[in-house]
């Protein structure tokens, strides 16, 4: 397996417009950042698996089916008594999103439900900070990351900040920082960098992260592309212009694309990695993210390898 993601798979109840009475209309899109990353990577040619939990309900069955249809191994996806989690995503005129979460089954994943052999057989374990916000999943996610590290599996992390899920910014910062010593590849947005590092300066912030032992730090800059740090080397790769439908899933598409490209380097995806190779990877990832932005929804909007090759 190239990539195993652990965390939330959920229903993105995404605003699609308004009806003739000016009432907002919504579509029940599949989503959840780690699931999005797994699907993005799978659509772009990598083998991917997902570890998480859904409810014994229609949405849970639907999400399981979506992952399977996209080639993601769901042998580690559990079902629980709580309802499948939902994120209500409203979109403004510029395509920017506002999230409200109705938490459920994703919070209940327990350590004993984690398929350690699936992790052991992977090149990357990926997770995000939503898993660290509540319930049993908080410790389970850290447990999985620690086990991956002990097994020699590379760890990918996205400290994606969702204010509505935390009791305070201080709590968010505390927990978002906890996994950093276990991480090999970090994807963080320009807005989140100051939360985690205390500085908005890209060079300074990414150096602080690399000093913790992180090999590759990627800072997404929205339409302006991405900044990277690989050891002492830094650079920027410009974004790809596109007409924005919505930005939901763009960062996850980007990271799934990055991990899928890194896995093409063989059994040790980061060994001997050069800045030139990083820039080639990020050029591909920016194209993938731009394609997602041009369409509505998260998973349904993600490109296939054939689309990007054409």
C-alpha positions as CSV (number, residue, x, y, z in Angstrom):
1,X,0.0,0.0,0.0
2,X,1.3,3.5,-0.8
3,X,-0.8,5.6,1.5
4,X,-3.1,4.8,4.5
5,X,-5.1,7.7,5.8
6,X,-6.7,7.7,9.3
7,X,-9.4,10.1,10.5
8,X,-12.7,11.5,9.5
9,X,-14.9,10.5,6.5
10,X,-18.1,12.5,6.5
11,X,-20.9,14.1,4.7
12,X,-20.1,17.6,3.4
13,X,-23.5,19.2,3.3
14,X,-22.4,21.8,0.7
15,X,-24.3,24.8,-0.4
16,X,-25.0,24.6,-4.1
17,X,-27.0,27.8,-4.5
18,X,-30.4,29.2,-3.7
19,X,-33.8,28.2,-5.0
20,X,-36.5,30.5,-6.4
21,X,-37.5,31.5,-2.8
22,X,-33.9,32.4,-2.0
23,X,-33.6,29.4,0.3
24,X,-30.1,27.9,0.3
25,X,-29.9,24.5,-1.4
26,X,-27.3,21.8,-0.3
27,X,-25.8,18.6,-1.8
28,X,-24.7,15.7,0.4
29,X,-21.2,15.4,-0.9
30,X,-18.7,12.8,0.5
31,X,-15.8,14.4,2.3
32,X,-13.5,14.5,5.3
33,X,-9.9,15.7,4.9
34,X,-8.0,12.4,5.3
35,X,-10.6,10.5,3.2
36,X,-10.2,13.2,0.6
37,X,-6.4,12.8,0.6
38,X,-6.8,9.0,0.1
39,X,-9.2,9.4,-2.8
40,X,-7.1,12.1,-4.4
41,X,-4.0,9.8,-4.2
42,X,-6.0,6.8,-5.5
43,X,-7.4,8.8,-8.5
44,X,-3.9,9.9,-9.3
45,X,-2.5,6.4,-9.5
46,X,-1.4,5.5,-6.0
47,X,-2.7,2.6,-3.9
48,X,-4.6,4.0,-0.8
49,X,-6.5,2.7,2.2
50,X,-8.6,4.4,4.9
51,X,-8.9,3.9,8.6
52,X,-11.9,5.5,10.3
53,X,-15.4,5.1,11.6
54,X,-18.9,5.7,10.2
55,X,-22.4,5.2,11.6
56,X,-24.7,2.3,10.8
57,X,-26.9,4.5,8.7
58,X,-27.5,5.5,5.1
59,X,-24.8,8.1,5.0
60,X,-22.2,5.6,6.4
61,X,-23.1,3.0,3.8
62,X,-22.9,5.7,1.1
63,X,-19.5,6.9,2.2
64,X,-18.1,3.4,2.3
65,X,-19.3,2.9,-1.2
66,X,-17.8,6.1,-2.4
67,X,-14.4,5.1,-1.1
68,X,-14.6,1.7,-2.7
69,X,-15.7,3.1,-6.0
70,X,-12.6,5.3,-6.0
71,X,-10.3,2.4,-5.4
72,X,-9.6,3.0,-1.7
73,X,-9.2,0.0,0.6
74,X,-11.9,0.1,3.3
75,X,-10.9,-3.0,5.2
76,X,-10.0,-0.7,8.1
77,X,-13.2,1.3,8.1
78,X,-15.3,0.5,11.2
79,X,-19.0,1.2,12.0
80,X,-20.3,2.4,15.3
81,X,-23.5,3.3,17.1
82,X,-23.2,7.1,16.7
83,X,-24.5,8.7,13.5
84,X,-22.1,9.4,10.6
85,X,-20.4,12.8,11.0
86,X,-21.5,15.8,8.9
87,X,-19.9,19.1,8.0
88,X,-22.2,21.8,6.8
89,X,-20.3,23.9,4.3
90,X,-21.7,27.2,3.1
91,X,-20.0,29.1,0.3
92,X,-19.7,32.8,-0.3
93,X,-19.6,34.7,-3.6
94,X,-15.8,34.2,-3.9
95,X,-16.0,30.5,-3.3
96,X,-14.6,30.7,0.3
97,X,-16.1,28.2,2.7
98,X,-17.6,28.4,6.2
99,X,-17.8,25.1,8.2
100,X,-20.1,23.9,10.9
101,X,-19.7,20.3,12.2
102,X,-22.2,17.8,13.6
103,X,-19.8,15.3,15.1
104,X,-20.6,11.6,15.4
105,X,-18.9,8.3,14.6
106,X,-15.6,9.7,13.5
107,X,-14.8,10.7,17.2
108,X,-15.3,7.1,18.4
109,X,-12.4,5.3,16.7
110,X,-10.5,3.3,19.3
111,X,-6.9,2.1,19.4
112,X,-7.9,-1.5,19.2
113,X,-9.8,-0.8,16.0
114,X,-6.7,0.4,14.2
115,X,-5.4,-2.1,11.6
116,X,-1.7,-1.9,12.4
117,X,-0.8,-4.4,9.7
118,X,-2.3,-2.1,7.1
119,X,-0.1,0.7,8.4
120,X,2.9,-1.5,8.5
121,X,2.5,-2.3,4.8
122,X,2.2,1.3,3.8
123,X,4.8,3.9,2.7
124,X,2.9,6.8,4.3
125,X,0.4,7.1,7.1
126,X,-1.5,10.4,6.7
127,X,-3.8,12.2,9.2
128,X,-5.1,15.7,10.0
129,X,-5.8,17.7,13.2
130,X,-9.6,17.3,13.0
131,X,-8.9,13.8,14.4
132,X,-7.3,15.4,17.5
133,X,-10.3,17.5,18.5
134,X,-12.5,15.2,20.4
135,X,-13.4,11.7,21.8
136,X,-11.4,8.5,21.6
137,X,-10.1,9.4,18.1
138,X,-7.8,12.0,19.7
139,X,-5.5,9.5,21.4
140,X,-6.1,6.9,18.7
141,X,-4.7,9.1,16.0
142,X,-1.5,9.8,18.1
143,X,-1.2,6.1,18.8
144,X,-1.4,5.3,15.1
145,X,1.2,8.0,14.2
146,X,3.6,6.7,16.9
147,X,3.2,3.1,15.7
148,X,3.9,4.2,12.1
149,X,7.0,5.9,13.3
150,X,8.2,2.8,15.2
151,X,7.5,0.7,12.1
152,X,9.6,2.9,9.8
153,X,6.5,4.2,7.9
154,X,6.6,7.8,6.9
155,X,4.1,10.1,8.5
156,X,2.2,12.9,6.7
157,X,0.2,15.5,8.7
158,X,-2.1,18.4,7.8
159,X,-2.8,20.6,10.9
160,X,-6.0,21.9,9.3
161,X,-7.5,24.4,11.7
162,X,-11.3,24.4,12.1
163,X,-12.2,26.9,14.8
164,X,-15.7,25.6,15.4
165,X,-14.2,22.2,16.6
166,X,-12.1,23.6,19.4
167,X,-13.0,25.2,22.7
168,X,-10.3,27.8,22.3
169,X,-7.4,28.7,20.0
170,X,-5.0,27.8,22.8
171,X,-6.4,24.2,23.0
172,X,-6.2,24.0,19.2
173,X,-2.5,25.1,19.1
174,X,-1.6,22.7,21.9
175,X,-3.0,19.7,20.2
176,X,-2.1,20.6,16.6
177,X,1.6,20.8,17.8
178,X,1.6,17.4,19.6
179,X,2.2,15.2,16.6
180,X,4.9,17.4,15.0
181,X,7.9,15.3,16.3
182,X,6.5,12.2,14.6
183,X,6.0,13.9,11.2
184,X,8.0,13.5,7.9
185,X,5.9,15.5,5.5
186,X,3.8,18.5,6.7
187,X,1.2,20.4,4.6
188,X,0.0,23.6,6.2
189,X,-1.8,26.6,4.9
190,X,-0.4,30.1,5.0
191,X,-3.1,31.0,7.5
192,X,-2.3,28.1,9.8
193,X,1.5,28.6,9.8
194,X,1.4,31.4,12.5
195,X,-0.8,29.3,14.7
196,X,1.7,26.4,14.8
197,X,5.0,28.3,14.6
198,X,4.2,31.8,16.0
199,X,5.3,33.5,12.8
200,X,3.8,34.3,9.5
201,X,7.3,34.5,7.8
202,X,7.4,31.5,5.5
203,X,11.2,30.9,5.7
204,X,11.3,31.4,9.5
205,X,8.2,29.3,10.2
206,X,9.1,26.4,8.0
207,X,12.7,26.3,9.5
208,X,11.2,26.0,12.9
209,X,9.2,23.0,11.7
210,X,12.1,21.4,10.0
211,X,14.2,21.9,13.2
212,X,11.7,19.5,14.8
213,X,12.8,16.7,12.4
214,X,10.3,17.2,9.6
215,X,11.9,16.5,6.2
216,X,9.5,18.3,3.9
217,X,7.3,21.2,4.8
218,X,4.7,22.5,2.3
219,X,2.8,25.8,2.8
220,X,-0.2,26.2,0.5
221,X,-0.7,29.8,-0.6
222,X,-4.2,29.5,-2.3
223,X,-4.1,30.8,-5.8
224,X,-0.5,31.8,-5.4
225,X,0.7,28.2,-5.3
226,X,3.0,26.7,-2.7
227,X,6.1,27.4,-0.7
228,X,8.4,24.5,0.3
229,X,11.3,23.8,2.6
230,X,13.5,20.7,2.2
231,X,16.2,21.0,4.8
232,X,18.1,24.3,4.0
233,X,16.5,24.6,0.6
234,X,13.3,26.7,0.0
235,X,11.3,27.8,-3.0
236,X,8.0,28.7,-4.4
237,X,6.0,27.0,-7.1
238,X,3.3,29.3,-8.7
239,X,-0.4,28.3,-8.7
240,X,-2.5,27.5,-11.8
241,X,-5.2,30.0,-12.8
242,X,-8.7,28.6,-12.9
243,X,-12.3,29.7,-12.6
244,X,-13.3,29.0,-9.0
245,X,-16.5,27.0,-8.4
246,X,-15.5,26.3,-4.8
247,X,-12.3,25.6,-2.9
248,X,-13.6,22.6,-1.0
249,X,-11.1,19.8,-1.1
250,X,-8.4,21.7,-2.9
251,X,-5.8,21.4,-0.1
252,X,-6.5,17.7,0.2
253,X,-6.3,17.2,-3.6
254,X,-2.9,19.0,-3.5
255,X,-1.6,16.7,-0.7
256,X,-2.9,13.5,-2.2
257,X,-1.2,14.5,-5.4
258,X,2.1,15.2,-3.6
259,X,2.0,11.9,-1.8
260,X,1.1,10.0,-4.9
261,X,4.1,11.5,-6.8
262,X,6.5,10.9,-3.9
263,X,5.5,7.2,-3.8
264,X,6.7,6.9,-7.4
265,X,10.2,7.4,-6.1
266,X,10.2,3.8,-4.7
267,X,10.3,2.1,-1.3
268,X,11.9,5.1,0.4
269,X,10.0,8.1,-1.0
270,X,12.0,10.8,0.7
271,X,15.5,9.3,0.4
272,X,17.7,11.6,-1.7
273,X,14.9,13.9,-2.5
274,X,16.1,17.1,-4.3
275,X,14.6,20.5,-4.5
276,X,14.1,20.1,-8.3
277,X,12.1,17.0,-7.7
278,X,10.0,18.8,-5.1
279,X,9.2,21.6,-7.6
280,X,8.1,19.0,-10.2
281,X,5.9,17.3,-7.7
282,X,4.3,20.7,-6.6
283,X,3.7,21.8,-10.2
284,X,1.7,18.6,-10.6
285,X,-0.1,19.0,-7.3
286,X,-1.0,22.7,-8.1
287,X,-2.6,21.5,-11.4
288,X,-4.6,18.9,-9.5
289,X,-5.8,21.4,-6.9
290,X,-6.8,23.9,-9.6
291,X,-8.9,21.3,-11.3
292,X,-10.7,20.6,-8.0
293,X,-11.4,24.3,-7.5
294,X,-13.0,24.5,-10.9
295,X,-15.7,22.1,-9.9
296,X,-18.1,21.9,-6.9
297,X,-17.8,19.5,-3.9
298,X,-14.7,17.8,-2.5
299,X,-14.3,14.2,-3.7
300,X,-16.6,14.5,-6.7
301,X,-14.4,17.4,-8.0
302,X,-11.1,15.6,-7.7
303,X,-9.2,14.9,-11.0
304,X,-8.1,11.6,-12.4
305,X,-4.6,11.0,-13.6
306,X,-5.9,10.8,-17.2
307,X,-7.4,14.3,-16.9
308,X,-4.1,15.8,-15.8
309,X,-2.1,14.0,-18.4
310,X,-4.3,15.4,-21.1
